[in-house]
């Protein structure tokens, strides 16, 4: 279990995934009062799931939301406003102008994230923010720090400083914090290989681990991961993992790496015009 887990992480309120299957498999949604991390390589659907959560936050509690707004610090090249609008237009439970309730702030550097953390608290309370999404934290930490000893030590200190602030916001304002993280290739013997419930993680036929290392892993309360693979769909209905593109189809699986409120669980997911949805759970 994560050494940094606060006692109030077991708060029962959640924000729905917007899919009954995903909610059933993963304990009703994303828990408030804590930090949830979503890990995956590019193209797995991390950002699409973040957009879905930002919209679901606006729903009333009876429908799995928090009747609140979202703050979305974004370090990716551009914010996918068209995709957000597409998902919103296919959700009949949202009120008018749901995009007006997602406050996007572009991040160009780690210092900008620090600046937001330092001055954001009045904004959270005045705008009924119930979800903070940082997409992605990896981009900011990777570009600002080198691999020398001094920088690595400073980076670790910043991990705990940033995470501590976000946990305080989550607890004080009963909100959800979700951060996306990327993956790196797994080096045999790495101490990161056995973090959580799964010892070997395979995505796109590679052994991978979450980026940013063990120090960052201890800063988040819950870690979910999307794994991607190619499967051959044969005419006789049989399937097998393969790197071949012949008759292949990309599959994605959302898994629990660690969580104080969940045991081992996974669910295959698909992405369509309405958003991200689960099937074939276990």
PATIRO-987558 format. One record per atom (N, C-alpha, C): x, y, z. Coordinates in steps of 0.001 Angstrom, whole numbers, padded with zeros to 6 digits, always signed. Layout:
XYZ ...
REM end
This chain:
+000839-001207+000000 +000000+000000+000000 +000869+001250+000000 +000397+002277-000622 +001115+003544-000698 +001387+004106+000693 +002641+004409+000981 +003011+004909+002297 +002459+006293+002588 +002056+007027+001546 +001587+008394+001729 +000060+008485+001804 -000628+007357+001914 -002086+007355+001897 -002660+007968+003171 -003453+009041+003083 -004103+009600+004269 -005303+008762+004652 -005707+008839+005906 -006831+008052+006381 -008114+008411+005661 -008287+009696+005295 -009557+010094+004695 -009676+009714+003232 -008678+008955+002710 -008790+008513+001324 -009953+007552+001128 -010403+006925+002226 -011482+005968+002132 -012841+006645+002114 -012876+007943+001860 -014122+008679+001715 -015000+007975+000688 -016290+007847+000982 -017164+007027+000148 -017635+007725-001116 -017517+009051-001207 -018015+009746-002389 -017096+009487-003579 -017708+009359-004742 -016958+009095-005968 -017503+009976-007096 -016709+010111-008138 -017183+010669-009402 -017269+009516-010388 -018429+009331-010975 -018664+008211-011864 -017785+008247-013107 -017431+007065-013600 -016757+006962-014895 -017708+007293-016036 -019005+007219-015761 -019988+007395-016823 -020313+006104-017536 -019920+004983-016917 -020150+003657-017480 -020453+002701-016328 -021620+002048-016308 -021962+001152-015199 -020960+000022-014992 -020397-000483-016078 -019438-001581-015942 -018157-001099-015267 -017632+000030-015714 -016419+000567-015087 -016674+000923-013628 -017822+001502-013342 -018145+001844-011949 -018211+000591-011081 -018791-000474-011619 -018894-001712-010836 -017517-002319-010570 -016674-002351-011581 -015360-002973-011440 -014443-002161-010532 -014546-000824-010609 -013597+000032-009910 -014235+000805-008758 -015176+000175-008078 -015664+000684-006797 -016545+001907-006857 -017222+002127-007972 -018161+003239-008056 -017642+004478-008728 -016357+004502-009100 -015789+005678-009743 -014484+006098-009111 -014115+007350-009314 -012862+007906-008778 -013142+008547-007423 -012443+008143-006359 -012758+008650-005015 -012310+010089-004801 -013115+010834-004051 -012728+012186-003685 -011750+012126-002515 -011213+013274-002155 -010283+013413-001016 -008951+012709-001241 -008569+012474-002488 -007314+011770-002738 -006819+012052-004150 -005613+011533-004444 -005027+011660-005776 -005094+010318-006483 -005693+010313-007664 -005703+009134-008527 -004823+009421-009739 -003992+008465-010078 -003120+008590-011246 -003574+007607-012315 -003629+008081-013553 -003941+007224-014686 -002710+007154-015579 -002179+005946-015743 -000933+005732-016467 -001225+005046-017799 -000449+005366-018808 -000573+004659-020072 +000299+005288-021134 +000639+004505-022145 +001394+005052-023260 +000494+005939-024109 +001083+006657-025052 +000303+007513-025916 -000713+006733-026726 -001907+007290-026880 -002929+006655-027681 -003770+005625-026972 -003643+005510-025660 -004439+004520-024930 -005809+005054-024516 -006000+006372-024532 -007285+006941-024150 -007288+007663-022819 -006094+007972-022284 -006024+008651-020985 -006758+009992-021015 -006434+010817-021995 -007046+012150-022067 -008545+012043-022310 -008974+011092-023111 -010405+010944-023363 -011155+010599-022088 -010558+009759-021245 -011189+009441-019974 -011204+010654-019054 -010157+011491-019121 -010134+012717-018329 -011261+013661-018746 -011475+013805-020048 -012562+014659-020535 -013907+014152-020035 -014075+012849-020049 -015322+012247-019585 -015545+012530-018106 -014498+012415-017306 -014618+012714-015876 -014951+014183-015644 -014342+015066-016442 -014608+016500-016290 -016079+016807-016522 -016694+016119-017454 -018123+016324-017713 -018987+015644-016647 -018595+014444-016239 -019386+013724-015242 -019397+014410-013890 -018360+015187-013599 -018310+015944-012346 -019496+016889-012227 -020010+017357-013351 -021112+018323-013354 -022451+017685-013005 -022541+016378-013088 -023800+015698-012809 -024164+015803-011328 -025437+015723-010985 -025825+015695-009567 -025348+014411-008910 -025282+014407-007580 -024798+013230-006857 -025632+011999-007164 -026921+012181-007391 -027796+011046-007688 -027385+010318-008964 -026679+011012-009848 -026215+010414-011099 -024714+010138-011090 -024090+010251-009928 -022676+009922-009801 -021722+011085-009907 -022244+012314-009992 -021384+013485-010068 -021270+014194-008735 -020793+015440-008789 -020661+016261-007586 -021251+017643-007783 -022029+017830-008848 -022640+019132-009158 -021594+020245-009125 -020421+019948-009680 -019316+020900-009599 -018629+021122-010931 -017605+021978-010881 -016817+022335-012049 -015445+021667-011983 -014701+021770-013072 -013385+021146-013161 -012321+022173-013521 -011156+022013-012906 -009966+022780-013274 -009032+021831-014001 -008586+022223-015200 -007856+021309-016072 -006531+021929-016516 -005484+021909-015664 -004154+022321-016122 -003625+021313-017148 -003301+021793-018343 -002968+020920-019460 -001586+021247-020000 -000692+020251-019996 +000666+020463-020499 +000876+019843-021871 -000158+019236-022435 -000045+018677-023772 -000072+019802-024809 +000180+019465-026069 +000339+020492-027095 -000906+021347-027267 -002071+020746-027247 -003308+021503-027394 -004422+020798-026646 -005394+021558-026195 -006514+020954-025482 -007560+020498-026495 -008067+019255-026376 -008994+018701-027374 -010429+019193-027172 -010670+020453-027451 -011979+021047-027206 -013067+020396-028066 -012726+020024-029292 -013733+019387-030154 -014172+018051-029592 -013223+017280-029088 -013567+015980-028508 -014392+016153-027237 -014055+017144-026423 -014851+017422-025228 -016284+017760-025611 -016434+018567-026637 -017766+018950-027102 -018537+017747-027646 -017821+016839-028338 -018481+015649-028872 -019014+014757-027761 -018194+014518-026736 -018636+013686-025613 -019799+014353-024888 -019705+015681-024698 -020770+016414-024006 -022084+016346-024770 -022015+016453-026094 -023232+016466-026903 -023951+015130-026880 -023243+014060-026516 -023843+012729-026464 -024248+012315-025060 -024164+013235-024099 -024563+012949-022722 -025857+013707-022426 -027007+013033-022379 -028294+013721-022219 -028531+014282-020824 -027679+013935-019865 -027897+014357-018487 -027200+015669-018137 -026372+016182-019050 -025674+017435-018774 -026586+018629-019010 -026388+019672-018225 -027153+020898-018404 -026559+021708-019556 -027156+022859-019831 -026688+023703-020929 -025260+024186-020689 -024520+024341-021766 -023163+024897-021755 -022210+024157-020804 -022107+022831-020914 -021205+022098-020011 -019741+022462-020198 -019351+022925-021393 -017955+023288-021622 -017557+024510-020813 -018537+025333-020426 -018238+026510-019617 -017847+026141-018188 -018029+024881-017820 -017739+024439-016456 -016424+023667-016367 -015667+023682-017463 -014339+023071-017485 -013328+024187-017713 -012565+024533-016675 -011629+025652-016729 -010245+025126-017116 -009839+025401-018345 -008580+024893-018880 -007481+025933-018704 -006321+025476-018245 -005156+026360-018113 -003956+025664-018740 -003377+026261-019764 -002218+025666-020436 -000975+025798-019572 -000201+024715-019521 +001036+024692-018752 +002214+024514-019697 +003185+025400-019600 +004371+025288-020425 +005604+024848-019677 +005515+024830-018335 +006683+024474-017547 +006256+024047-016144 +007203+023440-015447 +006967+023040-014068 +006735+024268-013181 +007442+025358-013458 +007255+026574-012668 +005827+027108-012768 +005200+026935-013930 +003811+027372-014077 +002879+026531-013215 +003164+025243-013099 +002373+024399-012200 +002542+024855-010757 +003767+025144-010353 +004003+025661-009001 +003241+026956-008768 +003207+027815-009790 +002494+029088-009664 +001001+028868-009467 +000438+027928-010206 -000983+027623-010047 -001272+027094-008652 -000456+026165-008193 -000655+025581-006862 -000613+026651-005776 +000261+027637-005947 +000436+028674-004938 -000745+029634-004842 -001469+029820-005953 -002507+030851-005941 -003911+030347-006285 -004088+029031-006389 -005349+028511-006908 -006440+028356-005856 -006088+028355-004576 -007079+028009-003554 -008321+028894-003575 -008202+030226-003676 -009436+031040-003760 -010293+030674-004962 -009656+030321-006080 -010409+029928-007273 -011210+028663-007018 -010626+027708-006290 -011321+026455-006012 -012595+026703-005219 -012495+027515-004195 -013650+027754-003329 -014697+028637-003991 -014285+029592-004802 -015230+030535-005421 -015928+029970-006654 -015389+028894-007219 -015945+028357-008461 -016442+026919-008334 -016626+026467-007107 -017191+025127-006856 -016455+024049-007640 -015140+024088-007592 -014335+023089-008292 -014365+021776-007508 -014742+020704-008177 -014809+019384-007556 -013881+018376-008220 -013155+018817-009242 -012200+017944-009920 -011040+018770-010443 -009818+018321-010141 -008611+018898-010727 -007936+017811-011550 -007660+018119-012812 -006974+017189-013705 -005659+017814-014149 -004565+017102-013956 -003260+017531-014480 -002861+016550-015577 -002817+017017-016806 -002588+016164-017967 -001488+016796-018844 -000230+016294-018815 +000208+015209-017966 +001335+015697-017053 +001421+015059-015903 +002458+015445-014952 +003835+015040-015463 +003887+013987-016273 +005177+013497-016778 +005900+014544-017606 +005158+015196-018481 +005757+016191-019367 +006480+017271-018585 +005875+017718-017502 +006446+018812-016719 +007712+018388-015981 +007683+017222-015340 +008836+016791-014559 +009995+016344-015437 +009699+015758-016581 +010764+015265-017448 +011559+016398-018086 +010879+017485-018429 +011565+018555-019148 +012335+019497-018223 +012027+019507-016950 +012616+020481-016037 +013815+019953-015256 +014013+018627-015251 +015057+018060-014415 +015931+017113-015222 +017238+017176-014974 +018168+016258-015631 +018383+015040-014735 +019295+014155-015138 +019520+012920-014391 +020667+012996-013395 +021231+014197-013159 +022301+014281-012168 +021724+014210-010751 +022599+013924-009785 +022159+013685-008413 +021406+014847-007796 +021908+016068-008003 +021277+017237-007398 +019864+017449-007941 +019707+017311-009268 +018400+017503-009875 +017422+016409-009463 +017912+015172-009353 +017040+014082-008954 +016546+014266-007528 +017430+014769-006647 +017028+015034-005273 +016002+016163-005208 +016236+017210-006005 +015285+018329-006042 +013949+017876-006622 +014007+017025-007637 +012772+016529-008237 +011948+015751-007217 +012612+014919-006421 +011899+014153-005401 +011235+015076-004391 +011933+016129-003990 +011342+017096-003066 +010119+017765-003681 +010197+018089-004978 +009067+018714-005650 +007886+017762-005763 +008175+016459-005964 +007104+015466-005984 +006237+015592-004731 +006894+015543-003579 +006155+015540-002318 +005505+016889-002034 +006145+017955-002469 +005563+019285-002269 +004281+019434-003079 +004336+019087-004358 +003170+019209-005223 +002057+018272-004765 +002411+017009-004508 +001407+016037-004087 +000771+016437-002765 +001575+016959-001841 +001033+017394-000554 +000010+018506-000710 +000286+019453-001607 -000649+020539-001857 -001957+020030-002450 -001842+019152-003443 -003047+018639-004083 -003870+017780-003124 -003203+017020-002262 -003939+016239-001266 -004659+017146-000282 -004027+018266+000070 -004678+019227+000954 -005919+019815+000292 -005810+020187-000993 -006968+020713-001712 -008087+019671-001750 -007714+018421-002047 -008708+017359-002163 -009461+017161-000859 -008731+017165+000249 -009348+016955+001556 -010173+018159+002006 -009638+019355+001822 -010297+020563+002303 -011569+020880+001532 -011555+020626+000224 -012689+021017-000616 -013482+019816-001144 -013231+018634-000583 -013959+017425-000994 -013955+017273-002508 -012777+017297-003073 -012679+017183-004528 -011763+016026-004935 -011795+015720-006209 -010982+014664-006798 -009788+015291-007510 -008620+014703-007351 -007444+015076-008137 -007045+013874-008982 -006948+014068-010288 -006507+013011-011190 -005336+013537-012016 -004272+012749-012086 -003102+013114-012876 -002798+011999-013858 -002416+012360-015072 -001999+011348-016033 -000481+011231-016040 -000024+010016-016298 +001401+009720-016332 +001673+008822-017523 +002880+008857-018017 +003268+008057-019163 +004027+006814-018709 +004521+006030-019651 +005265+004817-019326 +006660+004886-019916 +007540+004073-019356 +008885+003873-019912 +009122+002378-020013 +010069+001988-020855 +010411+000572-020975 +010996+000065-019663 +010615-001147-019308 +011057-001740-018051 +012420-002395-018228 +013361-002029-017367 +014683-002651-017348 +014649-003801-016350 +015035-004959-016744 +014981-006141-015880 +015726-005891-014579 +015067-006221-013470 +015666-006014-012161 +015327-004687-011538 +014590-003833-012247 +014222-002535-011696 +013334-002704-010482 +013510-001843-009476 +012692-001906-008263 +011255-001531-008539 +011001-000898-009697 +009638-000493-010028 +008804-001639-010588 +009444-002766-010926 +008727-003838-011595 +007578-004380-010760 +007734-004424-009430 +006745-005079-008583 +005893-004099-007787 +005837-002821-008196 +004984-001869-007503 +003529-002228-007734 +002782-002454-006679 +001363-002710-006809 +001041-004185-006955 -000127-004470-007532 -000641-005824-007600 -000114-006623-008786 +000515-005957-009748 +000918-006617-010984 +002424-006503-011151 +003094-007639-011312 +004549-007621-011398 +005047-007326-012812 +004346-007803-013829 +004767-007596-015203 +003682-006868-015965 +004010-005718-016524 +003067-004914-017283 +003475-004929-018743 +002546-005314-019610 +002809-005389-021033 +001886-004437-021763 +002467-003558-022576 +001677-002644-023390 +002343-002530-024748 +001564-002716-025809 +002097-002734-027177 +003256-003710-027300 +003098-004861-026679 +004067-005966-026739 +005408-005602-026109 +005435-004639-025198 +006653-004241-024484 +006418-004377-022990 +007489-004679-022252 +007438-004591-020796 +007610-003137-020402 +006645-002587-019686 +006677-001168-019346 +006407-000970-017861 +006793+000188-017367 +006485+000618-016014 +006071+002087-016056 +005319+002572-015068 +004980+003993-015019 +006232+004851-014924 +006209+005998-015576 +007334+006926-015521 +007424+007590-014143 +008549+008223-013895 +008840+009059-012719 +009282+008279-011487 +009255+006944-011514 +009901+006172-010474 +009131+005960-009187 +009827+005350-008218 +009212+004941-006964 +008812+006127-006098 +009602+007191-006099 +009276+008355-005274 +007918+008926-005654 +007679+009051-006961 +006383+009574-007390 +005263+008583-007078 +005521+007292-007209 +004503+006290-006903 +003988+006433-005480 +004863+006823-004566 +004472+006999-003176 +003738+008311-002909 +003571+009129-003953 +002866+010401-003804 +001390+010299-004170 +001007+009228-004842 -000385+009100-005281 -001073+008021-004455 -002384+008152-004305 -003133+007197-003495 -003582+005983-004297 -004027+006238-005518 -004547+005178-006377 -003851+005274-007734 -003431+004135-008250 -002815+004108-009577 -003589+003129-010460 -004156+003669-011525 -004795+002869-012562 -003947+002955-013821 -004030+001941-014650 -003193+001927-015841 -003963+001345-017018 -003792+001951-018193 -004380+001421-019416 -003283+000722-020208 -003489-000559-020478 -002542-001355-021252 -003117-001607-022631 -002278-001519-023642 -002718-001658-025031 -002039-002862-025673 -002788-003580-026474 -002206-004721-027184 -002879-004886-028536 -002204-005609-029436 -002767-005957-030734 -003163-007422-030715 -004344-007714-031228 -004819-009096-031289 -005227-009432-032708 -004859-010639-033140 -005288-011103-034452 -006699-011655-034336 -007587-011154-035151 -008954-011641-035187 -009093-012570-036388 -008968-013862-036169 -009006-014827-037248 -010447-015066-037696 -010591-015565-038903 -011924-015794-039439 -012684-016846-038651 -011953-017775-038016 -012634-018822-037260 -012997-018382-035847 -012726-017090-035546 -013125-016541-034249 -012060-016611-033190 -010934-017258-033464 -009874-017355-032480 -009042-016078-032473 -008469-015745-031320 -007631-014547-031194 -006362-014904-030457 -005284-014214-030784 -004043-014400-030062 -003249-013113-030130 -002423-012872-029070 -001607-011665-029052 -000569-011759-030154 -000344-010637-030823 +000623-010632-031922 +001015-009211-032238 +002226-009061-032784 +002644-007753-033261 +002260-007555-034721 +001737-008577-035345 +001338-008487-036745 +000156-007555-036905 +000145-006812-038004 -000981-005917-038261 -002054-006595-039117 -001794-007832-039600 -002750-008535-040441 -003969-008932-039619 -005155-008470-040034 -006418-008786-039338 -006348-008413-037867 -005587-007390-037522 -005378-007067-036109 -006322-005977-035632 -006521-005942-034343 -007351-004936-033712 -006695-004533-032400 -006646-003239-032143 -006056-002755-030903 -007049-002930-029763 -006594-003522-028677 -007422-003667-027481 -006793-002895-026334 -007628-002401-025435 -007176-001632-024283 -007805-002206-023023 -007013-002289-021954 -007497-002823-020686 -007119-001883-019554 -008098-001490-018755 -007859-000654-017582 -007669-001568-016378 -006556-001400-015671 -006225-002287-014546 -005905-001476-013304 -006114-002089-012158 -005710-001511-010873 -004270-001928-010592 -003397-000965-010402 -002025-001256-009993 -001938-001250-008473 -002447-000206-007844 -002651-000214-006390 -003744+000778-006044 -004435+000492-004955 -005514+001357-004478 -005896+000909-003073 -006082+001848-002142 -006440+001462-000774 -007862+000932-000645 -008708+001195-001654 -010112+000782-001574 -010471-000311-002580 -009477-000823-003317 -009746-001819-004349 -008737-002963-004275 -009206-004152-004630 -008318-005272-004849 -007935-005335-006316 -007249-006400-006710 -006899-006555-008128 -008156-006581-008997 -008141-005839-010076 -009289-005782-010973 -008842-005267-012323 -009549-005646-013368 -009278-005106-014693 -010528-005179-015535 -010557-004358-016575 -011714-004304-017458 -011270-003838-018839 -011637-004565-019850 -011377-004106-021215 -012226-002869-021501 -011666-001945-022250 -012387-000713-022561 -012399-000476-024059 -013398+000259-024511 -013474+000691-025896 -013786+002176-025938 -013374+002825-027002 -013579+004261-027171 -014426+004485-028407 -015529+005207-028230 -016360+005559-029377 -016747+007027-029284 -017676+007461-030100 -018020+008885-030136 -018611+009373-028823 -019210+008464-028050 -019820+008850-026777 -018823+008952-025641 -017648+008318-025798 -016653+008355-024725 -015959+007032-024544 -015602+006730-023295 -014856+005517-022934 -015772+004608-022129 -015843+003333-022528 -016764+002402-021882 -016105+001060-021681 -016552+000336-020663 -015982-000943-020315 -016801-002117-020802 -016102-003271-020941 -016757-004542-021250 -015805-005643-020838 -016281-006862-020750 -015415-008015-020496 -014557-007804-019253 -015203-007545-018117 -014483-007264-016879 -014097-008535-016142 -013091-008397-015256 -012701-009517-014398 -012056-008985-013135 
REM end
